[in-house]
């Protein structure tokens, strides 16, 4: 099964929370309110991770709704 590489650019993130409101399976608020990847899918850094392809719709909704474009998604 393919995976999706998801990243949150913390320089662009404004802690608005739309991503974790729309896709709590993948995103959560970090200690400073900025979005991070939930522990289950997190990589070496809290702002990046790999998620299963079956969460693509959820991740894409969050990416599209992000007001600053801080979320990127790539198929692996």
PDB file of N, CA, C and O in Angstrom:
ATOM      1  N   UNK A   1       0.844  -1.184   0.000  1.00  0.00           N
ATOM      2  CA  UNK A   1       0.000   0.000   0.000  1.00  0.00           C
ATOM      3  C   UNK A   1       0.888   1.246   0.000  1.00  0.00           C
ATOM      4  O   UNK A   1       1.863   1.324   0.747  1.00  0.00           O
ATOM      5  N   UNK A   2       0.548   2.188  -0.822  1.00  0.00           N
ATOM      6  CA  UNK A   2       1.318   3.429  -0.914  1.00  0.00           C
ATOM      7  C   UNK A   2       1.120   4.265   0.345  1.00  0.00           C
ATOM      8  O   UNK A   2       0.121   4.148   1.055  1.00  0.00           O
ATOM      9  N   UNK A   3       2.093   5.094   0.584  1.00  0.00           N
ATOM     10  CA  UNK A   3       2.006   6.000   1.727  1.00  0.00           C
ATOM     11  C   UNK A   3       2.100   7.435   1.229  1.00  0.00           C
ATOM     12  O   UNK A   3       2.553   7.703   0.116  1.00  0.00           O
ATOM     13  N   UNK A   4       1.665   8.338   2.078  1.00  0.00           N
ATOM     14  CA  UNK A   4       1.728   9.764   1.781  1.00  0.00           C
ATOM     15  C   UNK A   4       2.707  10.414   2.745  1.00  0.00           C
ATOM     16  O   UNK A   4       2.642  10.206   3.956  1.00  0.00           O
ATOM     17  N   UNK A   5       3.603  11.195   2.193  1.00  0.00           N
ATOM     18  CA  UNK A   5       4.529  11.955   3.031  1.00  0.00           C
ATOM     19  C   UNK A   5       3.883  13.314   3.286  1.00  0.00           C
ATOM     20  O   UNK A   5       3.575  14.053   2.351  1.00  0.00           O
ATOM     21  N   UNK A   6       3.685  13.628   4.549  1.00  0.00           N
ATOM     22  CA  UNK A   6       2.993  14.856   4.942  1.00  0.00           C
ATOM     23  C   UNK A   6       3.952  15.718   5.763  1.00  0.00           C
ATOM     24  O   UNK A   6       4.629  15.229   6.668  1.00  0.00           O
ATOM     25  N   UNK A   7       3.996  17.001   5.432  1.00  0.00           N
ATOM     26  CA  UNK A   7       4.841  17.946   6.168  1.00  0.00           C
ATOM     27  C   UNK A   7       4.050  19.204   6.492  1.00  0.00           C
ATOM     28  O   UNK A   7       3.193  19.639   5.724  1.00  0.00           O
ATOM     29  N   UNK A   8       4.358  19.771   7.641  1.00  0.00           N
ATOM     30  CA  UNK A   8       3.799  21.062   8.042  1.00  0.00           C
ATOM     31  C   UNK A   8       4.971  22.033   8.157  1.00  0.00           C
ATOM     32  O   UNK A   8       5.913  21.791   8.911  1.00  0.00           O
ATOM     33  N   UNK A   9       4.910  23.120   7.415  1.00  0.00           N
ATOM     34  CA  UNK A   9       5.947  24.145   7.484  1.00  0.00           C
ATOM     35  C   UNK A   9       5.634  25.059   8.668  1.00  0.00           C
ATOM     36  O   UNK A   9       4.720  25.882   8.607  1.00  0.00           O
ATOM     37  N   UNK A  10       6.402  24.903   9.743  1.00  0.00           N
ATOM     38  CA  UNK A  10       6.135  25.673  10.957  1.00  0.00           C
ATOM     39  C   UNK A  10       6.388  27.161  10.767  1.00  0.00           C
ATOM     40  O   UNK A  10       5.865  27.971  11.532  1.00  0.00           O
ATOM     41  N   UNK A  11       7.169  27.538   9.775  1.00  0.00           N
ATOM     42  CA  UNK A  11       7.365  28.966   9.510  1.00  0.00           C
ATOM     43  C   UNK A  11       6.101  29.602   8.930  1.00  0.00           C
ATOM     44  O   UNK A  11       5.870  30.800   9.090  1.00  0.00           O
ATOM     45  N   UNK A  12       5.288  28.790   8.258  1.00  0.00           N
ATOM     46  CA  UNK A  12       4.043  29.286   7.665  1.00  0.00           C
ATOM     47  C   UNK A  12       2.826  29.072   8.563  1.00  0.00           C
ATOM     48  O   UNK A  12       1.846  29.810   8.465  1.00  0.00           O
ATOM     49  N   UNK A  13       2.883  28.074   9.431  1.00  0.00           N
ATOM     50  CA  UNK A  13       1.733  27.718  10.275  1.00  0.00           C
ATOM     51  C   UNK A  13       1.396  28.866  11.225  1.00  0.00           C
ATOM     52  O   UNK A  13       2.272  29.419  11.891  1.00  0.00           O
ATOM     53  N   UNK A  14       0.101  29.214  11.271  1.00  0.00           N
ATOM     54  CA  UNK A  14      -0.352  30.295  12.152  1.00  0.00           C
ATOM     55  C   UNK A  14      -1.224  29.769  13.299  1.00  0.00           C
ATOM     56  O   UNK A  14      -1.903  30.549  13.966  1.00  0.00           O
ATOM     57  N   UNK A  15      -1.208  28.462  13.528  1.00  0.00           N
ATOM     58  CA  UNK A  15      -1.931  27.834  14.646  1.00  0.00           C
ATOM     59  C   UNK A  15      -3.432  28.055  14.574  1.00  0.00           C
ATOM     60  O   UNK A  15      -4.087  28.213  15.604  1.00  0.00           O
ATOM     61  N   UNK A  16      -3.974  28.067  13.380  1.00  0.00           N
ATOM     62  CA  UNK A  16      -5.408  28.330  13.234  1.00  0.00           C
ATOM     63  C   UNK A  16      -6.251  27.080  13.523  1.00  0.00           C
ATOM     64  O   UNK A  16      -7.439  27.198  13.824  1.00  0.00           O
ATOM     65  N   UNK A  17      -5.655  25.896  13.437  1.00  0.00           N
ATOM     66  CA  UNK A  17      -6.306  24.665  13.884  1.00  0.00           C
ATOM     67  C   UNK A  17      -7.241  24.005  12.899  1.00  0.00           C
ATOM     68  O   UNK A  17      -7.835  22.976  13.221  1.00  0.00           O
ATOM     69  N   UNK A  18      -7.394  24.558  11.712  1.00  0.00           N
ATOM     70  CA  UNK A  18      -8.324  23.963  10.753  1.00  0.00           C
ATOM     71  C   UNK A  18      -7.892  22.550  10.360  1.00  0.00           C
ATOM     72  O   UNK A  18      -8.742  21.690  10.127  1.00  0.00           O
ATOM     73  N   UNK A  19      -6.601  22.301  10.286  1.00  0.00           N
ATOM     74  CA  UNK A  19      -6.126  20.974   9.863  1.00  0.00           C
ATOM     75  C   UNK A  19      -6.482  19.912  10.895  1.00  0.00           C
ATOM     76  O   UNK A  19      -6.959  18.838  10.528  1.00  0.00           O
ATOM     77  N   UNK A  20      -6.262  20.188  12.174  1.00  0.00           N
ATOM     78  CA  UNK A  20      -6.610  19.156  13.155  1.00  0.00           C
ATOM     79  C   UNK A  20      -8.094  19.117  13.457  1.00  0.00           C
ATOM     80  O   UNK A  20      -8.573  18.143  14.038  1.00  0.00           O
ATOM     81  N   UNK A  21      -8.832  20.145  13.082  1.00  0.00           N
ATOM     82  CA  UNK A  21     -10.289  20.078  13.173  1.00  0.00           C
ATOM     83  C   UNK A  21     -10.851  19.179  12.065  1.00  0.00           C
ATOM     84  O   UNK A  21     -11.786  18.413  12.296  1.00  0.00           O
ATOM     85  N   UNK A  22     -10.277  19.279  10.866  1.00  0.00           N
ATOM     86  CA  UNK A  22     -10.749  18.494   9.724  1.00  0.00           C
ATOM     87  C   UNK A  22     -10.175  17.082   9.680  1.00  0.00           C
ATOM     88  O   UNK A  22     -10.832  16.163   9.191  1.00  0.00           O
ATOM     89  N   UNK A  23      -8.975  16.904  10.178  1.00  0.00           N
ATOM     90  CA  UNK A  23      -8.289  15.621  10.045  1.00  0.00           C
ATOM     91  C   UNK A  23      -7.529  15.259  11.328  1.00  0.00           C
ATOM     92  O   UNK A  23      -6.300  15.199  11.321  1.00  0.00           O
ATOM     93  N   UNK A  24      -8.254  15.019  12.427  1.00  0.00           N
ATOM     94  CA  UNK A  24      -7.586  14.707  13.692  1.00  0.00           C
ATOM     95  C   UNK A  24      -6.868  13.358  13.692  1.00  0.00           C
ATOM     96  O   UNK A  24      -6.081  13.071  14.594  1.00  0.00           O
ATOM     97  N   UNK A  25      -7.138  12.529  12.679  1.00  0.00           N
ATOM     98  CA  UNK A  25      -6.429  11.254  12.568  1.00  0.00           C
ATOM     99  C   UNK A  25      -4.952  11.472  12.258  1.00  0.00           C
ATOM    100  O   UNK A  25      -4.124  10.608  12.545  1.00  0.00           O
ATOM    101  N   UNK A  26      -4.613  12.632  11.669  1.00  0.00           N
ATOM    102  CA  UNK A  26      -3.245  12.898  11.215  1.00  0.00           C
ATOM    103  C   UNK A  26      -2.618  14.100  11.923  1.00  0.00           C
ATOM    104  O   UNK A  26      -1.428  14.075  12.236  1.00  0.00           O
ATOM    105  N   UNK A  27      -3.399  15.147  12.178  1.00  0.00           N
ATOM    106  CA  UNK A  27      -2.845  16.383  12.724  1.00  0.00           C
ATOM    107  C   UNK A  27      -3.321  16.623  14.152  1.00  0.00           C
ATOM    108  O   UNK A  27      -4.423  16.233  14.536  1.00  0.00           O
ATOM    109  N   UNK A  28      -2.454  17.279  14.929  1.00  0.00           N
ATOM    110  CA  UNK A  28      -2.803  17.682  16.288  1.00  0.00           C
ATOM    111  C   UNK A  28      -2.064  18.977  16.613  1.00  0.00           C
ATOM    112  O   UNK A  28      -1.125  19.365  15.918  1.00  0.00           O
ATOM    113  N   UNK A  29      -2.505  19.632  17.678  1.00  0.00           N
ATOM    114  CA  UNK A  29      -1.836  20.858  18.119  1.00  0.00           C
ATOM    115  C   UNK A  29      -0.593  20.484  18.910  1.00  0.00           C
ATOM    116  O   UNK A  29      -0.630  19.624  19.790  1.00  0.00           O
ATOM    117  N   UNK A  30       0.504  21.148  18.580  1.00  0.00           N
ATOM    118  CA  UNK A  30       1.723  20.969  19.354  1.00  0.00           C
ATOM    119  C   UNK A  30       1.681  21.846  20.594  1.00  0.00           C
ATOM    120  O   UNK A  30       0.694  22.545  20.823  1.00  0.00           O
ATOM    121  N   UNK A  31       2.730  21.820  21.393  1.00  0.00           N
ATOM    122  CA  UNK A  31       2.768  22.603  22.630  1.00  0.00           C
ATOM    123  C   UNK A  31       2.566  24.107  22.413  1.00  0.00           C
ATOM    124  O   UNK A  31       2.056  24.802  23.292  1.00  0.00           O
ATOM    125  N   UNK A  32       2.965  24.598  21.252  1.00  0.00           N
ATOM    126  CA  UNK A  32       2.820  26.024  20.955  1.00  0.00           C
ATOM    127  C   UNK A  32       1.579  26.322  20.119  1.00  0.00           C
ATOM    128  O   UNK A  32       1.369  27.458  19.695  1.00  0.00           O
ATOM    129  N   UNK A  33       0.751  25.290  19.880  1.00  0.00           N
ATOM    130  CA  UNK A  33      -0.466  25.464  19.092  1.00  0.00           C
ATOM    131  C   UNK A  33      -0.281  25.200  17.612  1.00  0.00           C
ATOM    132  O   UNK A  33      -1.259  25.046  16.881  1.00  0.00           O
ATOM    133  N   UNK A  34       0.959  25.147  17.164  1.00  0.00           N
ATOM    134  CA  UNK A  34       1.207  24.866  15.749  1.00  0.00           C
ATOM    135  C   UNK A  34       0.913  23.405  15.460  1.00  0.00           C
ATOM    136  O   UNK A  34       1.061  22.543  16.326  1.00  0.00           O
ATOM    137  N   UNK A  35       0.499  23.143  14.238  1.00  0.00           N
ATOM    138  CA  UNK A  35       0.123  21.795  13.852  1.00  0.00           C
ATOM    139  C   UNK A  35       1.333  20.867  13.793  1.00  0.00           C
ATOM    140  O   UNK A  35       2.426  21.261  13.384  1.00  0.00           O
ATOM    141  N   UNK A  36       1.108  19.642  14.207  1.00  0.00           N
ATOM    142  CA  UNK A  36       2.114  18.604  14.071  1.00  0.00           C
ATOM    143  C   UNK A  36       1.412  17.302  13.726  1.00  0.00           C
ATOM    144  O   UNK A  36       0.190  17.191  13.822  1.00  0.00           O
ATOM    145  N   UNK A  37       2.206  16.322  13.324  1.00  0.00           N
ATOM    146  CA  UNK A  37       1.669  15.010  12.959  1.00  0.00           C
ATOM    147  C   UNK A  37       1.465  14.195  14.242  1.00  0.00           C
ATOM    148  O   UNK A  37       2.301  14.230  15.145  1.00  0.00           O
ATOM    149  N   UNK A  38       0.359  13.470  14.315  1.00  0.00           N
ATOM    150  CA  UNK A  38       0.111  12.640  15.498  1.00  0.00           C
ATOM    151  C   UNK A  38       1.221  11.598  15.632  1.00  0.00           C
ATOM    152  O   UNK A  38       1.834  11.196  14.643  1.00  0.00           O
ATOM    153  N   UNK A  39       1.463  11.178  16.848  1.00  0.00           N
ATOM    154  CA  UNK A  39       2.582  10.288  17.138  1.00  0.00           C
ATOM    155  C   UNK A  39       2.565   9.010  16.302  1.00  0.00           C
ATOM    156  O   UNK A  39       3.620   8.525  15.893  1.00  0.00           O
ATOM    157  N   UNK A  40       1.402   8.474  16.052  1.00  0.00           N
ATOM    158  CA  UNK A  40       1.274   7.223  15.288  1.00  0.00           C
ATOM    159  C   UNK A  40       1.933   7.306  13.913  1.00  0.00           C
ATOM    160  O   UNK A  40       2.482   6.314  13.435  1.00  0.00           O
ATOM    161  N   UNK A  41       1.888   8.466  13.277  1.00  0.00           N
ATOM    162  CA  UNK A  41       2.402   8.628  11.913  1.00  0.00           C
ATOM    163  C   UNK A  41       3.634   9.530  11.829  1.00  0.00           C
ATOM    164  O   UNK A  41       4.158   9.762  10.739  1.00  0.00           O
ATOM    165  N   UNK A  42       4.086  10.024  12.940  1.00  0.00           N
ATOM    166  CA  UNK A  42       5.187  10.981  12.979  1.00  0.00           C
ATOM    167  C   UNK A  42       6.511  10.341  12.585  1.00  0.00           C
ATOM    168  O   UNK A  42       6.777   9.174  12.875  1.00  0.00           O
ATOM    169  N   UNK A  43       7.328  11.141  11.915  1.00  0.00           N
ATOM    170  CA  UNK A  43       8.675  10.713  11.572  1.00  0.00           C
ATOM    171  C   UNK A  43       9.654  11.158  12.648  1.00  0.00           C
ATOM    172  O   UNK A  43       9.311  11.212  13.829  1.00  0.00           O
ATOM    173  N   UNK A  44      10.862  11.473  12.234  1.00  0.00           N
ATOM    174  CA  UNK A  44      11.905  11.903  13.163  1.00  0.00           C
ATOM    175  C   UNK A  44      11.589  13.265  13.779  1.00  0.00           C
ATOM    176  O   UNK A  44      12.065  13.587  14.867  1.00  0.00           O
ATOM    177  N   UNK A  45      10.789  14.053  13.081  1.00  0.00           N
ATOM    178  CA  UNK A  45      10.408  15.382  13.552  1.00  0.00           C
ATOM    179  C   UNK A  45       8.888  15.460  13.670  1.00  0.00           C
ATOM    180  O   UNK A  45       8.179  14.807  12.904  1.00  0.00           O
ATOM    181  N   UNK A  46       8.379  16.244  14.614  1.00  0.00           N
ATOM    182  CA  UNK A  46       6.921  16.313  14.791  1.00  0.00           C
ATOM    183  C   UNK A  46       6.171  16.938  13.628  1.00  0.00           C
ATOM    184  O   UNK A  46       4.958  16.758  13.515  1.00  0.00           O
ATOM    185  N   UNK A  47       6.863  17.667  12.760  1.00  0.00           N
ATOM    186  CA  UNK A  47       6.196  18.352  11.648  1.00  0.00           C
ATOM    187  C   UNK A  47       6.149  17.521  10.369  1.00  0.00           C
ATOM    188  O   UNK A  47       5.677  18.007   9.342  1.00  0.00           O
ATOM    189  N   UNK A  48       6.632  16.268  10.411  1.00  0.00           N
ATOM    190  CA  UNK A  48       6.590  15.430   9.215  1.00  0.00           C
ATOM    191  C   UNK A  48       6.267  13.990   9.577  1.00  0.00           C
ATOM    192  O   UNK A  48       6.532  13.524  10.685  1.00  0.00           O
ATOM    193  N   UNK A  49       5.683  13.303   8.601  1.00  0.00           N
ATOM    194  CA  UNK A  49       5.352  11.912   8.841  1.00  0.00           C
ATOM    195  C   UNK A  49       4.857  11.229   7.583  1.00  0.00           C
ATOM    196  O   UNK A  49       4.759  11.835   6.516  1.00  0.00           O
ATOM    197  N   UNK A  50       4.547   9.948   7.739  1.00  0.00           N
ATOM    198  CA  UNK A  50       3.997   9.147   6.645  1.00  0.00           C
ATOM    199  C   UNK A  50       2.668   8.575   7.092  1.00  0.00           C
ATOM    200  O   UNK A  50       2.557   7.984   8.166  1.00  0.00           O
ATOM    201  N   UNK A  51       1.662   8.760   6.252  1.00  0.00           N
ATOM    202  CA  UNK A  51       0.329   8.260   6.573  1.00  0.00           C
ATOM    203  C   UNK A  51      -0.133   7.308   5.487  1.00  0.00           C
ATOM    204  O   UNK A  51       0.293   7.426   4.338  1.00  0.00           O
ATOM    205  N   UNK A  52      -1.006   6.357   5.837  1.00  0.00           N
ATOM    206  CA  UNK A  52      -1.516   5.434   4.823  1.00  0.00           C
ATOM    207  C   UNK A  52      -2.379   6.161   3.795  1.00  0.00           C
ATOM    208  O   UNK A  52      -3.010   7.178   4.086  1.00  0.00           O
ATOM    209  N   UNK A  53      -2.385   5.615   2.603  1.00  0.00           N
ATOM    210  CA  UNK A  53      -3.114   6.231   1.493  1.00  0.00           C
ATOM    211  C   UNK A  53      -4.616   6.336   1.754  1.00  0.00           C
ATOM    212  O   UNK A  53      -5.283   7.184   1.161  1.00  0.00           O
ATOM    213  N   UNK A  54      -5.157   5.492   2.629  1.00  0.00           N
ATOM    214  CA  UNK A  54      -6.593   5.561   2.888  1.00  0.00           C
ATOM    215  C   UNK A  54      -6.989   6.830   3.656  1.00  0.00           C
ATOM    216  O   UNK A  54      -8.177   7.117   3.798  1.00  0.00           O
ATOM    217  N   UNK A  55      -6.010   7.585   4.148  1.00  0.00           N
ATOM    218  CA  UNK A  55      -6.291   8.869   4.790  1.00  0.00           C
ATOM    219  C   UNK A  55      -6.081  10.053   3.835  1.00  0.00           C
ATOM    220  O   UNK A  55      -6.074  11.206   4.264  1.00  0.00           O
ATOM    221  N   UNK A  56      -5.911   9.764   2.552  1.00  0.00           N
ATOM    222  CA  UNK A  56      -5.624  10.809   1.573  1.00  0.00           C
ATOM    223  C   UNK A  56      -6.705  11.887   1.534  1.00  0.00           C
ATOM    224  O   UNK A  56      -6.381  13.074   1.507  1.00  0.00           O
ATOM    225  N   UNK A  57      -7.974  11.504   1.529  1.00  0.00           N
ATOM    226  CA  UNK A  57      -9.044  12.505   1.468  1.00  0.00           C
ATOM    227  C   UNK A  57      -8.989  13.450   2.665  1.00  0.00           C
ATOM    228  O   UNK A  57      -9.128  14.664   2.520  1.00  0.00           O
ATOM    229  N   UNK A  58      -8.788  12.887   3.827  1.00  0.00           N
ATOM    230  CA  UNK A  58      -8.700  13.665   5.057  1.00  0.00           C
ATOM    231  C   UNK A  58      -7.530  14.649   4.990  1.00  0.00           C
ATOM    232  O   UNK A  58      -7.691  15.835   5.280  1.00  0.00           O
ATOM    233  N   UNK A  59      -6.364  14.153   4.610  1.00  0.00           N
ATOM    234  CA  UNK A  59      -5.158  14.987   4.526  1.00  0.00           C
ATOM    235  C   UNK A  59      -5.325  16.075   3.464  1.00  0.00           C
ATOM    236  O   UNK A  59      -4.913  17.216   3.673  1.00  0.00           O
ATOM    237  N   UNK A  60      -5.921  15.729   2.338  1.00  0.00           N
ATOM    238  CA  UNK A  60      -6.116  16.711   1.269  1.00  0.00           C
ATOM    239  C   UNK A  60      -7.098  17.807   1.685  1.00  0.00           C
ATOM    240  O   UNK A  60      -6.923  18.969   1.318  1.00  0.00           O
ATOM    241  N   UNK A  61      -8.124  17.444   2.445  1.00  0.00           N
ATOM    242  CA  UNK A  61      -9.052  18.464   2.951  1.00  0.00           C
ATOM    243  C   UNK A  61      -8.314  19.449   3.845  1.00  0.00           C
ATOM    244  O   UNK A  61      -8.509  20.661   3.744  1.00  0.00           O
ATOM    245  N   UNK A  62      -7.467  18.921   4.719  1.00  0.00           N
ATOM    246  CA  UNK A  62      -6.696  19.788   5.614  1.00  0.00           C
ATOM    247  C   UNK A  62      -5.725  20.660   4.825  1.00  0.00           C
ATOM    248  O   UNK A  62      -5.598  21.854   5.099  1.00  0.00           O
ATOM    249  N   UNK A  63      -5.045  20.074   3.852  1.00  0.00           N
ATOM    250  CA  UNK A  63      -4.086  20.823   3.034  1.00  0.00           C
ATOM    251  C   UNK A  63      -4.786  21.962   2.302  1.00  0.00           C
ATOM    252  O   UNK A  63      -4.304  23.095   2.292  1.00  0.00           O
ATOM    253  N   UNK A  64      -5.914  21.656   1.696  1.00  0.00           N
ATOM    254  CA  UNK A  64      -6.661  22.647   0.931  1.00  0.00           C
ATOM    255  C   UNK A  64      -7.210  23.764   1.826  1.00  0.00           C
ATOM    256  O   UNK A  64      -7.242  24.925   1.419  1.00  0.00           O
ATOM    257  N   UNK A  65      -7.636  23.419   3.025  1.00  0.00           N
ATOM    258  CA  UNK A  65      -8.243  24.403   3.925  1.00  0.00           C
ATOM    259  C   UNK A  65      -7.215  25.264   4.668  1.00  0.00           C
ATOM    260  O   UNK A  65      -7.571  26.310   5.210  1.00  0.00           O
ATOM    261  N   UNK A  66      -5.970  24.849   4.699  1.00  0.00           N
ATOM    262  CA  UNK A  66      -4.946  25.606   5.425  1.00  0.00           C
ATOM    263  C   UNK A  66      -4.818  27.009   4.817  1.00  0.00           C
ATOM    264  O   UNK A  66      -4.516  27.143   3.631  1.00  0.00           O
ATOM    265  N   UNK A  67      -5.044  28.046   5.619  1.00  0.00           N
ATOM    266  CA  UNK A  67      -5.047  29.404   5.064  1.00  0.00           C
ATOM    267  C   UNK A  67      -3.672  29.905   4.600  1.00  0.00           C
ATOM    268  O   UNK A  67      -3.587  30.859   3.827  1.00  0.00           O
ATOM    269  N   UNK A  68      -2.607  29.264   5.069  1.00  0.00           N
ATOM    270  CA  UNK A  68      -1.264  29.726   4.680  1.00  0.00           C
ATOM    271  C   UNK A  68      -0.538  28.761   3.767  1.00  0.00           C
ATOM    272  O   UNK A  68       0.594  29.032   3.366  1.00  0.00           O
ATOM    273  N   UNK A  69      -1.156  27.643   3.428  1.00  0.00           N
ATOM    274  CA  UNK A  69      -0.499  26.658   2.572  1.00  0.00           C
ATOM    275  C   UNK A  69       0.664  25.964   3.249  1.00  0.00           C
ATOM    276  O   UNK A  69       1.620  25.567   2.583  1.00  0.00           O
ATOM    277  N   UNK A  70       0.599  25.811   4.561  1.00  0.00           N
ATOM    278  CA  UNK A  70       1.712  25.239   5.324  1.00  0.00           C
ATOM    279  C   UNK A  70       1.842  23.726   5.185  1.00  0.00           C
ATOM    280  O   UNK A  70       2.863  23.162   5.578  1.00  0.00           O
ATOM    281  N   UNK A  71       0.831  23.059   4.637  1.00  0.00           N
ATOM    282  CA  UNK A  71       0.840  21.597   4.544  1.00  0.00           C
ATOM    283  C   UNK A  71       1.174  21.160   3.133  1.00  0.00           C
ATOM    284  O   UNK A  71       0.589  21.641   2.162  1.00  0.00           O
ATOM    285  N   UNK A  72       2.120  20.242   3.031  1.00  0.00           N
ATOM    286  CA  UNK A  72       2.436  19.624   1.746  1.00  0.00           C
ATOM    287  C   UNK A  72       2.227  18.123   1.857  1.00  0.00           C
ATOM    288  O   UNK A  72       2.451  17.522   2.908  1.00  0.00           O
ATOM    289  N   UNK A  73       1.790  17.527   0.739  1.00  0.00           N
ATOM    290  CA  UNK A  73       1.507  16.098   0.690  1.00  0.00           C
ATOM    291  C   UNK A  73       2.124  15.541  -0.589  1.00  0.00           C
ATOM    292  O   UNK A  73       1.917  16.079  -1.676  1.00  0.00           O
ATOM    293  N   UNK A  74       2.879  14.466  -0.446  1.00  0.00           N
ATOM    294  CA  UNK A  74       3.496  13.798  -1.605  1.00  0.00           C
ATOM    295  C   UNK A  74       3.223  12.301  -1.511  1.00  0.00           C
ATOM    296  O   UNK A  74       3.320  11.712  -0.434  1.00  0.00           O
ATOM    297  N   UNK A  75       2.885  11.694  -2.637  1.00  0.00           N
ATOM    298  CA  UNK A  75       2.738  10.238  -2.678  1.00  0.00           C
ATOM    299  C   UNK A  75       4.108   9.613  -2.785  1.00  0.00           C
ATOM    300  O   UNK A  75       4.971  10.099  -3.516  1.00  0.00           O
ATOM    301  N   UNK A  76       4.302   8.533  -2.054  1.00  0.00           N
ATOM    302  CA  UNK A  76       5.578   7.814  -2.114  1.00  0.00           C
ATOM    303  C   UNK A  76       5.429   6.546  -2.903  1.00  0.00           C
ATOM    304  O   UNK A  76       6.397   5.802  -3.066  1.00  0.00           O
TER     305      UNK A  76
END
